[in-house]
Amino acid sequence: MTSQPSTEMDMQSRTLDAPGASITYDVRGDLTGATPERPVLVMVGSPMEASGFMTLATYFTDRPVVTYDPRGVGRSARTDEAAESTPEQHADDIRRVIEALGVGPVDLFASSGGSVNSLALVAAHPDLVGTLVAHEPPLAAFVPDREEVLAANRDIGETYQRSGKGPAMAKFIQLVMVQGPLPASYADQPDPDPAMFGLPADDDGSRDDPLLGQNNRTCVPYQPDVAKLGSASTRIIVAAGVESAQQLAGRTAAGFADALGTELTVFPSHHAGFLGGEFGQQGEPERFAARLHEVLSPA
């Protein structure tokens, strides 16, 4: 049964040091209240910060919930001068957060790029995670139109460096909204007008967007170690939204589940189905949380 949403959860913010970054994470509830049946639930996104899980976390009052800001996003400031972050770096940051909790294996719900980073974590440290729910990992390697996807993704990065956020984000939104495989002629279509998505066409000169400048460049081309993941002690659940099943992240999730030899688990709503108005986006968080409770429950 889904817990009723609560707005009175005690929350503490903590910070730890990692190579090249200072990582801030939030602990909701009492860590000593975790049990083997209801372990700590860690929620991770990328490049989405912890605030994106504010609504979803309120439906899990039966256990402590931990969220964090990935390096270079929100409160987690970078202290290095690297141009981008890799899934392995993010995985090591998540490892540090889990180990700092001192609570044994956790359950991990991961969204989008956070799913990619969490797969890298489980491949390296399966003992830290009992169950991983990887919701719509955008992994181009697992769709038949991978070359078209990778080319479109490279073009987004090049557009960002050349023309700034508005034109690049317009191309990103157009890409992730496509239903079904990309046609071979996808690269030949006209560039979308940023104004169609409420985006500025002018370049403000900044190049610090964590999605366009970092996450997209290393996340989408990433190839997880399927052999290690398939033999890991972690129970891995690959999930996709019913409304986004034919969009890119839904298709990559299905392809990855097939490569892993497991069934795709269907969740309500879409890629952002757990959001309750965060970032101006609305999913179906109550139904999403109920499904997450269900799949996290021991068989």
PASEBA-1860 file (N, C-alpha, C; in nm, 3 decimals):
! residues 299
1> MTSQPSTE> 0.084/-0.120/0.000/0.000/0.000/0.000/0.087/0.125/0.000 ~ 0.047/0.224/-0.076/0.119/0.350/-0.081/0.093/0.432/0.045 ~ 0.197/0.484/0.105/0.178/0.576/0.216/0.109/0.702/0.167 ~ 0.030/0.763/0.253/-0.028/0.892/0.218/0.082/0.997/0.213 ~ 0.072/1.093/0.121/0.178/1.193/0.112/0.187/1.276/0.239 ~ 0.307/1.310/0.276/0.329/1.389/0.396/0.415/1.509/0.363 ~ 0.385/1.622/0.422/0.468/1.741/0.406/0.545/1.772/0.533 ~ 0.541/1.679/0.631/0.603/1.703/0.760/0.726/1.616/0.784
9> MDMQSRTL> 0.786/1.562/0.679/0.902/1.477/0.697/1.022/1.559/0.742 ~ 1.089/1.512/0.848/1.212/1.577/0.892/1.320/1.556/0.786 ~ 1.393/1.662/0.755/1.497/1.651/0.653/1.623/1.721/0.701 ~ 1.735/1.655/0.683/1.866/1.712/0.713/1.949/1.714/0.587 ~ 2.016/1.824/0.563/2.108/1.834/0.449/2.250/1.814/0.498 ~ 2.324/1.733/0.424/2.461/1.701/0.461/2.552/1.720/0.340 ~ 2.681/1.733/0.365/2.778/1.755/0.258/2.897/1.663/0.279 ~ 2.949/1.609/0.169/3.072/1.531/0.175/3.163/1.572/0.059
17> DAPGASIT> 3.291/1.549/0.077/3.389/1.582/-0.026/3.414/1.462/-0.116 ~ 3.426/1.488/-0.244/3.463/1.389/-0.343/3.569/1.451/-0.433 ~ 3.647/1.371/-0.504/3.747/1.430/-0.594/3.684/1.522/-0.697 ~ 3.718/1.650/-0.690/3.668/1.746/-0.786/3.531/1.802/-0.758 ~ 3.472/1.772/-0.642/3.338/1.822/-0.613/3.306/1.814/-0.465 ~ 3.210/1.895/-0.425/3.152/1.887/-0.292/3.006/1.845/-0.310 ~ 2.968/1.732/-0.254/2.837/1.671/-0.280/2.742/1.697/-0.164 ~ 2.626/1.754/-0.194/2.523/1.779/-0.094/2.409/1.680/-0.111
25> YDVRGDLT> 2.368/1.620/0.000/2.257/1.525/-0.004/2.163/1.550/0.113 ~ 2.041/1.500/0.099/1.937/1.523/0.197/1.887/1.391/0.253 ~ 1.869/1.386/0.384/1.818/1.267/0.452/1.682/1.300/0.512 ~ 1.580/1.229/0.467/1.445/1.244/0.522/1.414/1.125/0.611 ~ 1.375/1.152/0.736/1.345/1.045/0.828/1.467/1.001/0.907 ~ 1.446/0.902/0.992/1.548/0.852/1.083/1.615/0.730/1.021 ~ 1.744/0.740/0.993/1.816/0.629/0.930/1.812/0.502/1.015 ~ 1.803/0.517/1.147/1.800/0.399/1.233/1.667/0.325/1.221
33> GATPERPV> 1.569/0.388/1.157/1.440/0.323/1.139/1.433/0.231/1.019 ~ 1.541/0.223/0.941/1.542/0.134/0.825/1.547/-0.011/0.872 ~ 1.484/-0.099/0.795/1.483/-0.243/0.824/1.519/-0.319/0.697 ~ 1.555/-0.447/0.708/1.581/-0.524/0.586/1.462/-0.527/0.492 ~ 1.341/-0.524/0.546/1.221/-0.523/0.462/1.193/-0.385/0.405 ~ 1.234/-0.281/0.474/1.214/-0.144/0.431/1.346/-0.069/0.443 ~ 1.442/-0.098/0.355/1.572/-0.030/0.363/1.561/0.117/0.322 ~ 1.666/0.190/0.348/1.672/0.329/0.302/1.650/0.331/0.151
41> LVMVGSPM> 1.569/0.426/0.107/1.543/0.444/-0.036/1.620/0.567/-0.083 ~ 1.715/0.547/-0.173/1.792/0.656/-0.232/1.734/0.686/-0.369 ~ 1.707/0.814/-0.396/1.652/0.857/-0.525/1.755/0.944/-0.595 ~ 1.790/0.908/-0.718/1.892/0.984/-0.790/1.847/1.016/-0.932 ~ 1.879/1.135/-0.975/1.860/1.177/-1.113/1.989/1.233/-1.166 ~ 1.990/1.268/-1.292/2.104/1.338/-1.351/2.065/1.384/-1.491 ~ 2.074/1.515/-1.517/2.129/1.617/-1.429/2.028/1.676/-1.329 ~ 1.912/1.612/-1.314/1.812/1.665/-1.221/1.863/1.663/-1.079
49> EASGFMTL> 1.837/1.768/-1.006/1.881/1.777/-0.868/1.778/1.719/-0.773 ~ 1.810/1.718/-0.644/1.727/1.655/-0.542/1.585/1.711/-0.538 ~ 1.570/1.839/-0.568/1.437/1.901/-0.558/1.335/1.836/-0.650 ~ 1.381/1.765/-0.754/1.288/1.698/-0.843/1.215/1.582/-0.779 ~ 1.264/1.534/-0.664/1.201/1.421/-0.596/1.117/1.466/-0.476 ~ 1.092/1.595/-0.464/1.020/1.644/-0.346/0.881/1.580/-0.333 ~ 0.808/1.572/-0.445/0.675/1.512/-0.438/0.682/1.363/-0.415 ~ 0.762/1.293/-0.493/0.770/1.148/-0.481/0.811/1.104/-0.341
57> ATYFTDRP> 0.904/1.176/-0.280/0.952/1.138/-0.147/0.841/1.140/-0.043 ~ 0.741/1.225/-0.061/0.635/1.235/0.039/0.548/1.110/0.045 ~ 0.557/1.024/-0.054/0.479/0.900/-0.056/0.554/0.783/0.007 ~ 0.671/0.809/0.064/0.751/0.702/0.122/0.785/0.733/0.268 ~ 0.682/0.749/0.347/0.701/0.774/0.489/0.726/0.645/0.568 ~ 0.725/0.531/0.498/0.749/0.403/0.564/0.897/0.373/0.579 ~ 0.983/0.459/0.528/1.127/0.434/0.533/1.202/0.566/0.515 ~ 1.329/0.572/0.555/1.407/0.693/0.527/1.429/0.707/0.376
65> VVTYDPRG> 1.433/0.832/0.329/1.455/0.863/0.189/1.574/0.959/0.179 ~ 1.663/0.929/0.086/1.782/1.012/0.065/1.785/1.058/-0.080 ~ 1.808/1.187/-0.101/1.823/1.244/-0.234/1.953/1.324/-0.238 ~ 2.002/1.354/-0.361/2.126/1.431/-0.367/2.129/1.515/-0.494 ~ 2.215/1.615/-0.493/2.242/1.696/-0.612/2.367/1.641/-0.679 ~ 2.359/1.597/-0.805/2.480/1.550/-0.873/2.585/1.660/-0.885 ~ 2.709/1.621/-0.899/2.817/1.719/-0.908/2.790/1.817/-1.022 ~ 2.814/1.944/-0.993/2.794/2.049/-1.091/2.651/2.096/-1.103
73> VGRSARTD> 2.562/2.045/-1.018/2.420/2.081/-1.024/2.373/2.126/-0.886 ~ 2.291/2.229/-0.883/2.233/2.273/-0.756/2.339/2.308/-0.655 ~ 2.335/2.241/-0.540/2.424/2.273/-0.428/2.556/2.199/-0.433 ~ 2.571/2.104/-0.527/2.694/2.024/-0.535/2.794/2.090/-0.630 ~ 2.874/2.178/-0.575/2.967/2.257/-0.656/3.086/2.173/-0.699 ~ 3.128/2.196/-0.823/3.250/2.133/-0.872/3.370/2.216/-0.830 ~ 3.479/2.148/-0.796/3.601/2.216/-0.758/3.713/2.190/-0.857 ~ 3.682/2.111/-0.964/3.781/2.087/-1.067/3.750/2.172/-1.189
81> EAAESTPE> 3.827/2.157/-1.294/3.805/2.235/-1.416/3.772/2.144/-1.534 ~ 3.727/2.022/-1.507/3.692/1.930/-1.614/3.571/1.981/-1.691 ~ 3.568/1.951/-1.820/3.459/2.000/-1.905/3.331/1.922/-1.889 ~ 3.341/1.798/-1.840/3.222/1.714/-1.829/3.241/1.611/-1.720 ~ 3.130/1.552/-1.678/3.132/1.446/-1.578/3.093/1.315/-1.644 ~ 3.152/1.206/-1.599/3.124/1.075/-1.657/3.031/0.995/-1.567 ~ 2.964/0.893/-1.621/2.884/0.806/-1.536/2.965/0.743/-1.423 ~ 3.091/0.709/-1.449/3.173/0.650/-1.344/3.198/0.749/-1.230
89> QHADDIRR> 3.219/0.877/-1.264/3.236/0.978/-1.159/3.108/0.993/-1.076 ~ 2.995/1.002/-1.144/2.869/1.013/-1.071/2.845/0.889/-0.986 ~ 2.878/0.772/-1.039/2.860/0.648/-0.963/2.944/0.651/-0.836 ~ 3.065/0.702/-0.846/3.150/0.710/-0.728/3.095/0.809/-0.626 ~ 3.034/0.917/-0.674/2.970/1.012/-0.582/2.854/0.945/-0.509 ~ 2.773/0.869/-0.582/2.660/0.799/-0.518/2.713/0.697/-0.417 ~ 2.821/0.628/-0.454/2.883/0.534/-0.360/2.921/0.603/-0.230 ~ 2.980/0.720/-0.241/3.022/0.793/-0.121/2.903/0.831/-0.035
97> VIEALGVG> 2.793/0.872/-0.100/2.673/0.907/-0.024/2.619/0.784/0.049 ~ 2.608/0.671/-0.021/2.554/0.550/0.042/2.642/0.504/0.157 ~ 2.773/0.504/0.136/2.863/0.461/0.243/2.859/0.555/0.362 ~ 2.837/0.684/0.337/2.828/0.781/0.447/2.704/0.757/0.532 ~ 2.602/0.697/0.474/2.480/0.669/0.550/2.504/0.562/0.655 ~ 2.590/0.466/0.626/2.624/0.362/0.722/2.509/0.270/0.755 ~ 2.428/0.237/0.654/2.305/0.161/0.681/2.299/0.028/0.606 ~ 2.406/-0.012/0.540/2.400/-0.136/0.464/2.336/-0.116/0.328
105> PVDLFASS> 2.300/-0.224/0.259/2.243/-0.210/0.124/2.117/-0.124/0.124 ~ 2.104/-0.041/0.023/1.988/0.047/0.009/1.906/0.003/-0.112 ~ 1.782/0.049/-0.119/1.707/0.044/-0.244/1.735/0.174/-0.318 ~ 1.740/0.166/-0.451/1.779/0.281/-0.532/1.679/0.300/-0.644 ~ 1.612/0.416/-0.645/1.528/0.453/-0.758/1.604/0.558/-0.836 ~ 1.626/0.531/-0.966/1.707/0.619/-1.048/1.629/0.660/-1.171 ~ 1.640/0.787/-1.207/1.567/0.843/-1.319/1.662/0.892/-1.426 ~ 1.632/0.859/-1.552/1.702/0.915/-1.668/1.854/0.895/-1.657
113> GGSVNSLA> 1.930/1.004/-1.665/2.075/0.991/-1.653/2.117/0.932/-1.520 ~ 2.035/0.952/-1.417/2.062/0.888/-1.289/2.060/0.737/-1.298 ~ 1.976/0.684/-1.390/1.973/0.539/-1.411/2.105/0.490/-1.470 ~ 2.158/0.565/-1.566/2.286/0.529/-1.627/2.395/0.528/-1.521 ~ 2.400/0.632/-1.440/2.501/0.641/-1.335/2.485/0.529/-1.233 ~ 2.361/0.492/-1.203/2.336/0.387/-1.105/2.374/0.249/-1.158 ~ 2.360/0.229/-1.288/2.406/0.104/-1.347/2.558/0.093/-1.335 ~ 2.628/0.204/-1.354/2.773/0.204/-1.335/2.808/0.174/-1.189
121> LVAAHPDL> 2.728/0.226/-1.096/2.750/0.199/-0.954/2.732/0.051/-0.924 ~ 2.623/-0.008/-0.971/2.595/-0.148/-0.940/2.699/-0.240/-1.003 ~ 2.747/-0.207/-1.122/2.850/-0.288/-1.186/2.977/-0.290/-1.101 ~ 3.006/-0.180/-1.034/3.128/-0.170/-0.953/3.108/-0.211/-0.808 ~ 2.989/-0.184/-0.754/2.965/-0.207/-0.611/2.826/-0.265/-0.587 ~ 2.800/-0.387/-0.634/2.666/-0.444/-0.618/2.625/-0.466/-0.473 ~ 2.723/-0.476/-0.384/2.692/-0.498/-0.242/2.623/-0.380/-0.177 ~ 2.628/-0.263/-0.240/2.568/-0.143/-0.180/2.420/-0.128/-0.211
129> VGTLVAHE> 2.369/-0.203/-0.308/2.232/-0.182/-0.355/2.158/-0.316/-0.357 ~ 2.048/-0.323/-0.282/1.966/-0.444/-0.283/1.881/-0.451/-0.408 ~ 1.806/-0.343/-0.434/1.721/-0.335/-0.554/1.746/-0.201/-0.622 ~ 1.767/-0.206/-0.753/1.778/-0.085/-0.835/1.660/-0.081/-0.931 ~ 1.584/0.027/-0.927/1.481/0.052/-1.026/1.536/0.159/-1.120 ~ 1.573/0.117/-1.240/1.633/0.207/-1.339/1.524/0.252/-1.436 ~ 1.475/0.374/-1.415/1.363/0.426/-1.493/1.414/0.503/-1.614 ~ 1.390/0.447/-1.732/1.420/0.508/-1.861/1.565/0.557/-1.875
137> PPLAAFVP> 1.661/0.466/-1.863/1.800/0.506/-1.889/1.820/0.534/-2.037 ~ 1.869/0.652/-2.075/1.885/0.687/-2.217/2.014/0.632/-2.274 ~ 2.014/0.505/-2.310/2.134/0.435/-2.356/2.120/0.402/-2.503 ~ 2.185/0.478/-2.588/2.168/0.464/-2.732/2.212/0.328/-2.784 ~ 2.303/0.262/-2.714/2.358/0.136/-2.764/2.253/0.027/-2.778 ~ 2.136/0.044/-2.717/2.040/-0.065/-2.710/1.917/-0.045/-2.798 ~ 1.926/0.044/-2.896/1.817/0.060/-2.993/1.874/0.037/-3.133 ~ 1.792/-0.015/-3.226/1.843/-0.043/-3.360/1.887/0.080/-3.437
145> DREEVLAA> 1.832/0.197/-3.403/1.871/0.322/-3.470/1.979/0.396/-3.392 ~ 2.067/0.320/-3.329/2.169/0.380/-3.241/2.256/0.482/-3.313 ~ 2.291/0.457/-3.438/2.379/0.550/-3.508/2.309/0.683/-3.532 ~ 2.182/0.679/-3.567/2.106/0.803/-3.586/2.091/0.879/-3.454 ~ 2.068/0.803/-3.346/2.054/0.866/-3.214/2.186/0.932/-3.172 ~ 2.295/0.860/-3.189/2.425/0.915/-3.150/2.461/1.038/-3.234 ~ 2.428/1.034/-3.362/2.455/1.149/-3.449/2.372/1.270/-3.405 ~ 2.244/1.247/-3.374/2.158/1.356/-3.328/2.208/1.411/-3.194
153> NRDIGETY> 2.255/1.322/-3.108/2.306/1.365/-2.978/2.432/1.449/-2.994 ~ 2.522/1.406/-3.083/2.644/1.485/-3.109/2.607/1.622/-3.164 ~ 2.507/1.625/-3.250/2.466/1.752/-3.309/2.411/1.847/-3.203 ~ 2.342/1.795/-3.105/2.293/1.879/-2.996/2.410/1.943/-2.923 ~ 2.512/1.863/-2.892/2.630/1.917/-2.824/2.703/2.020/-2.907 ~ 2.716/1.993/-3.035/2.782/2.089/-3.123/2.702/2.218/-3.137 ~ 2.570/2.203/-3.144/2.484/2.322/-3.153/2.497/2.407/-3.027 ~ 2.504/2.341/-2.913/2.519/2.414/-2.787/2.649/2.494/-2.786
161> QRSGKGPA> 2.758/2.432/-2.826/2.885/2.502/-2.826/2.888/2.615/-2.929 ~ 2.816/2.595/-3.037/2.817/2.695/-3.146/2.716/2.806/-3.125 ~ 2.595/2.772/-3.078/2.484/2.868/-3.079/2.418/2.892/-2.944 ~ 2.456/2.815/-2.843/2.400/2.840/-2.711/2.283/2.750/-2.675 ~ 2.223/2.781/-2.561/2.126/2.691/-2.499/1.996/2.678/-2.576 ~ 1.936/2.788/-2.620/1.805/2.783/-2.683/1.799/2.691/-2.803 ~ 1.883/2.711/-2.904/1.882/2.623/-3.021/1.913/2.478/-2.988 ~ 2.006/2.457/-2.894/2.043/2.320/-2.859/1.930/2.251/-2.782
169> MAKFIQLV> 1.869/2.321/-2.688/1.762/2.261/-2.611/1.641/2.232/-2.698 ~ 1.615/2.315/-2.798/1.506/2.289/-2.892/1.530/2.157/-2.965 ~ 1.655/2.134/-3.007/1.688/2.008/-3.072/1.675/1.890/-2.975 ~ 1.713/1.911/-2.850/1.701/1.804/-2.749/1.555/1.767/-2.728 ~ 1.470/1.867/-2.710/1.328/1.840/-2.687/1.267/1.769/-2.808 ~ 1.302/1.815/-2.927/1.250/1.752/-3.048/1.292/1.605/-3.054 ~ 1.418/1.577/-3.019/1.469/1.440/-3.024/1.394/1.350/-2.927 ~ 1.379/1.393/-2.802/1.321/1.303/-2.702/1.171/1.285/-2.721
177> MVQGPLPA> 1.108/1.370/-2.802/0.964/1.357/-2.825/0.929/1.270/-2.945 ~ 1.029/1.232/-3.025/1.002/1.150/-3.143/0.943/1.016/-3.102 ~ 0.837/0.974/-3.169/0.777/0.844/-3.144/0.836/0.742/-3.241 ~ 0.897/0.638/-3.185/0.953/0.533/-3.268/1.095/0.564/-3.314 ~ 1.154/0.473/-3.393/1.293/0.490/-3.438/1.312/0.615/-3.523 ~ 1.431/0.672/-3.514/1.464/0.787/-3.596/1.485/0.742/-3.740 ~ 1.430/0.814/-3.836/1.456/0.779/-3.976/1.598/0.815/-4.014 ~ 1.648/0.751/-4.118/1.784/0.779/-4.165/1.800/0.924/-4.207
185> SYADQPDP> 1.689/0.988/-4.244/1.692/1.128/-4.289/1.675/1.228/-4.174 ~ 1.678/1.179/-4.048/1.651/1.268/-3.934/1.743/1.389/-3.933 ~ 1.871/1.368/-3.963/1.969/1.478/-3.957/1.945/1.583/-4.064 ~ 1.865/1.550/-4.166/1.844/1.643/-4.277/1.727/1.737/-4.257 ~ 1.651/1.717/-4.150/1.533/1.800/-4.130/1.573/1.940/-4.082 ~ 1.487/2.038/-4.103/1.519/2.175/-4.060/1.535/2.183/-3.908 ~ 1.620/2.275/-3.865/1.637/2.296/-3.721/1.508/2.350/-3.661 ~ 1.469/2.301/-3.544/1.348/2.353/-3.480/1.367/2.497/-3.433
193> DPAMFGLP> 1.259/2.571/-3.431/1.260/2.709/-3.382/1.254/2.707/-3.229 ~ 1.353/2.760/-3.159/1.348/2.760/-3.012/1.220/2.823/-2.957 ~ 1.164/2.921/-3.027/1.043/2.987/-2.979/0.926/2.891/-2.968 ~ 0.927/2.783/-3.046/0.821/2.683/-3.038/0.813/2.621/-2.900 ~ 0.924/2.620/-2.829/0.931/2.560/-2.696/0.950/2.664/-2.587 ~ 0.926/2.790/-2.622/0.942/2.897/-2.524/1.086/2.925/-2.488 ~ 1.177/2.896/-2.580/1.320/2.914/-2.553/1.375/3.033/-2.630 ~ 1.477/3.099/-2.577/1.537/3.212/-2.648/1.625/3.165/-2.763
201> ADDDGSRD> 1.623/3.238/-2.871/1.712/3.206/-2.984/1.849/3.271/-2.968 ~ 1.855/3.378/-2.888/1.981/3.449/-2.870/2.077/3.370/-2.781 ~ 2.204/3.383/-2.807/2.309/3.316/-2.731/2.358/3.411/-2.621 ~ 2.344/3.369/-2.495/2.390/3.454/-2.385/2.537/3.432/-2.353 ~ 2.602/3.341/-2.426/2.745/3.318/-2.407/2.781/3.214/-2.303 ~ 2.685/3.171/-2.221/2.716/3.073/-2.117/2.727/2.933/-2.178 ~ 2.812/2.851/-2.119/2.828/2.713/-2.164/2.839/2.619/-2.043 ~ 2.758/2.648/-1.941/2.766/2.570/-1.818/2.641/2.489/-1.790
209> DPLLGQNN> 2.557/2.469/-1.892/2.435/2.391/-1.871/2.473/2.245/-1.846 ~ 2.430/2.184/-1.733/2.474/2.048/-1.701/2.417/1.941/-1.793 ~ 2.302/1.966/-1.855/2.246/1.869/-1.949/2.319/1.876/-2.082 ~ 2.323/1.994/-2.141/2.376/2.009/-2.276/2.528/2.006/-2.279 ~ 2.592/2.055/-2.174/2.737/2.066/-2.175/2.808/1.949/-2.113 ~ 2.735/1.869/-2.031/2.804/1.761/-1.962/2.730/1.628/-1.976 ~ 2.610/1.620/-1.916/2.540/1.493/-1.904/2.514/1.425/-2.038 ~ 2.464/1.502/-2.135/2.427/1.442/-2.262/2.547/1.387/-2.338
217> RTCVPYQP> 2.662/1.448/-2.319/2.782/1.410/-2.395/2.838/1.276/-2.349 ~ 2.821/1.244/-2.221/2.880/1.121/-2.168/2.777/1.014/-2.134 ~ 2.653/1.054/-2.116/2.548/0.961/-2.071/2.492/0.878/-2.185 ~ 2.443/0.943/-2.289/2.376/0.873/-2.399/2.469/0.773/-2.468 ~ 2.597/0.804/-2.491/2.685/0.706/-2.557/2.736/0.596/-2.464 ~ 2.710/0.605/-2.335/2.767/0.513/-2.238/2.719/0.369/-2.263 ~ 2.810/0.274/-2.246/2.775/0.133/-2.262/2.801/0.060/-2.131 ~ 2.696/0.029/-2.057/2.714/-0.040/-1.929/2.765/-0.182/-1.950
225> DVAKLGSA> 2.824/-0.237/-1.846/2.879/-0.372/-1.851/2.765/-0.471/-1.826 ~ 2.704/-0.519/-1.933/2.587/-0.606/-1.922/2.622/-0.737/-1.850 ~ 2.740/-0.790/-1.876/2.780/-0.916/-1.812/2.789/-0.901/-1.661 ~ 2.853/-0.793/-1.615/2.863/-0.770/-1.470/2.726/-0.746/-1.409 ~ 2.645/-0.668/-1.477/2.513/-0.638/-1.423/2.425/-0.763/-1.419 ~ 2.438/-0.848/-1.520/2.358/-0.969/-1.523/2.392/-1.067/-1.414 ~ 2.516/-1.063/-1.364/2.558/-1.154/-1.258/2.562/-1.087/-1.121 ~ 2.523/-0.962/-1.113/2.530/-0.888/-0.986/2.428/-0.941/-0.886
233> STRIIVAA> 2.459/-0.925/-0.758/2.366/-0.965/-0.652/2.247/-0.870/-0.644 ~ 2.260/-0.751/-0.698/2.152/-0.652/-0.698/2.037/-0.698/-0.787 ~ 1.914/-0.683/-0.736/1.796/-0.706/-0.820/1.774/-0.581/-0.904 ~ 1.785/-0.594/-1.037/1.775/-0.479/-1.126/1.641/-0.483/-1.198 ~ 1.564/-0.377/-1.181/1.435/-0.361/-1.246/1.446/-0.247/-1.345 ~ 1.429/-0.275/-1.473/1.436/-0.172/-1.576/1.293/-0.130/-1.608 ~ 1.267/0.001/-1.603/1.130/0.051/-1.611/1.116/0.158/-1.718 ~ 0.992/0.174/-1.765/0.959/0.280/-1.860/0.814/0.321/-1.839
241> GVESAQQL> 0.782/0.445/-1.872/0.646/0.495/-1.858/0.558/0.446/-1.971 ~ 0.433/0.422/-1.941/0.341/0.372/-2.042/0.321/0.475/-2.153 ~ 0.327/0.603/-2.119/0.305/0.708/-2.219/0.430/0.738/-2.301 ~ 0.547/0.701/-2.250/0.672/0.733/-2.318/0.740/0.610/-2.375 ~ 0.668/0.500/-2.383/0.728/0.373/-2.425/0.791/0.379/-2.563 ~ 0.734/0.460/-2.653/0.785/0.470/-2.790/0.875/0.590/-2.811 ~ 0.896/0.669/-2.707/0.993/0.777/-2.715/1.132/0.723/-2.685 ~ 1.234/0.804/-2.709/1.371/0.753/-2.707/1.407/0.683/-2.576
249> AGRTAAGF> 1.384/0.747/-2.461/1.426/0.686/-2.335/1.346/0.562/-2.302 ~ 1.220/0.558/-2.344/1.141/0.437/-2.325/1.191/0.324/-2.412 ~ 1.230/0.356/-2.536/1.282/0.253/-2.625/1.418/0.201/-2.580 ~ 1.503/0.292/-2.531/1.633/0.246/-2.484/1.618/0.160/-2.359 ~ 1.521/0.192/-2.273/1.495/0.109/-2.155/1.455/-0.031/-2.198 ~ 1.364/-0.041/-2.296/1.319/-0.172/-2.343/1.435/-0.251/-2.403 ~ 1.519/-0.184/-2.482/1.633/-0.251/-2.542/1.733/-0.299/-2.438 ~ 1.755/-0.217/-2.336/1.849/-0.257/-2.231/1.793/-0.373/-2.150
257> ADALGTEL> 1.663/-0.370/-2.118/1.602/-0.481/-2.046/1.618/-0.611/-2.123 ~ 1.599/-0.604/-2.254/1.615/-0.723/-2.337/1.759/-0.773/-2.333 ~ 1.856/-0.681/-2.339/1.996/-0.721/-2.333/2.031/-0.784/-2.199 ~ 1.964/-0.738/-2.095/1.990/-0.789/-1.960/1.916/-0.921/-1.936 ~ 1.823/-0.954/-2.026/1.748/-1.078/-2.012/1.636/-1.068/-1.910 ~ 1.577/-0.950/-1.896/1.469/-0.930/-1.801/1.353/-0.862/-1.870 ~ 1.235/-0.870/-1.809/1.118/-0.804/-1.863/1.119/-0.655/-1.828 ~ 1.074/-0.573/-1.921/1.057/-0.431/-1.892/0.939/-0.413/-1.798
265> TVFPSHHA> 0.957/-0.332/-1.694/0.850/-0.304/-1.598/0.786/-0.171/-1.636 ~ 0.654/-0.171/-1.652/0.583/-0.053/-1.698/0.532/0.027/-1.578 ~ 0.559/0.157/-1.583/0.513/0.251/-1.480/0.406/0.342/-1.540 ~ 0.324/0.403/-1.455/0.228/0.501/-1.506/0.299/0.624/-1.564 ~ 0.229/0.696/-1.647/0.269/0.827/-1.695/0.388/0.820/-1.791 ~ 0.480/0.917/-1.780/0.582/0.937/-1.881/0.720/0.948/-1.818 ~ 0.816/1.001/-1.893/0.955/1.009/-1.845/0.966/1.084/-1.714 ~ 0.882/1.184/-1.695/0.883/1.263/-1.571/0.758/1.232/-1.489
273> GFLGGEFG> 0.713/1.106/-1.492/0.586/1.070/-1.432/0.577/1.088/-1.282 ~ 0.691/1.097/-1.212/0.690/1.113/-1.067/0.684/1.259/-1.023 ~ 0.694/1.352/-1.118/0.694/1.493/-1.081/0.554/1.541/-1.047 ~ 0.548/1.626/-0.947/0.420/1.683/-0.905/0.418/1.833/-0.920 ~ 0.470/1.882/-1.032/0.475/2.025/-1.058/0.614/2.082/-1.053 ~ 0.712/2.002/-1.007/0.850/2.049/-1.008/0.892/2.082/-1.151 ~ 0.965/2.191/-1.166/1.015/2.237/-1.297/0.901/2.261/-1.396 ~ 0.782/2.286/-1.344/0.668/2.312/-1.431/0.614/2.189/-1.502
281> QQGEPERF> 0.651/2.071/-1.456/0.608/1.947/-1.520/0.519/1.867/-1.425 ~ 0.418/1.804/-1.481/0.323/1.729/-1.400/0.310/1.586/-1.452 ~ 0.335/1.493/-1.365/0.313/1.353/-1.396/0.193/1.301/-1.319 ~ 0.203/1.176/-1.276/0.101/1.115/-1.192/0.170/1.058/-1.069 ~ 0.218/1.144/-0.979/0.306/1.097/-0.871/0.242/0.996/-0.777 ~ 0.113/1.008/-0.750/0.051/0.912/-0.658/0.050/0.772/-0.717 ~ 0.009/0.761/-0.843/0.007/0.631/-0.909/0.150/0.580/-0.932 ~ 0.240/0.670/-0.965/0.381/0.633/-0.984/0.438/0.577/-0.854
289> AARLHEVL> 0.411/0.645/-0.743/0.461/0.600/-0.613/0.403/0.464/-0.576 ~ 0.275/0.443/-0.606/0.213/0.314/-0.576/0.283/0.202/-0.652 ~ 0.316/0.227/-0.779/0.386/0.127/-0.858/0.527/0.103/-0.804 ~ 0.594/0.210/-0.761/0.727/0.195/-0.706/0.723/0.116/-0.576 ~ 0.625/0.143/-0.490/0.608/0.062/-0.369/0.593/-0.085/-0.405 ~ 0.513/-0.111/-0.507/0.485/-0.249/-0.548/0.610/-0.321/-0.594 ~ 0.690/-0.257/-0.679/0.807/-0.328/-0.734/0.920/-0.338/-0.633 ~ 0.921/-0.249/-0.532/1.024/-0.258/-0.429/0.994/-0.364/-0.324
297> SPA> 0.868/-0.406/-0.315/0.830/-0.505/-0.215/0.892/-0.640/-0.249 ~ 0.941/-0.709/-0.149/1.001/-0.843/-0.175/0.899/-0.935/-0.238 ~ 0.945/-1.017/-0.330/0.855/-1.112/-0.398/0.802/-1.215/-0.301
END
